[in-house]
């Protein structure tokens, strides 16, 4: 299991799509820690 899943499993942004998007952004940032946020979050 990815660390991102552990971090967001209890998150509730009110919409499952937002929860999934947050996980995707965190995963991207974790994969590219030296990138700027705007470049990593694509």
C-alpha positions, 0 to 999 in steps of 0.5 A, spaced: 500 500 500 502 506 498 503 511 503 498 516 500 493 511 501 494 511 509 494 519 509 488 520 505 484 514 507 480 518 513 479 524 509 473 527 507 472 533 502 465 532 501 466 529 494 469 522 492 472 525 486 476 531 490 478 525 495 481 522 489 484 528 486 487 529 493 490 523 493 493 523 486 496 530 487 500 527 493 502 521 489 505 526 484 508 530 489 511 524 492 514 522 486 517 528 484 519 532 490 524 536 487 519 539 482 515 545 483 508 544 485 505 546 479 509 542 475 509 536 480 501 536 480 500 535 473 
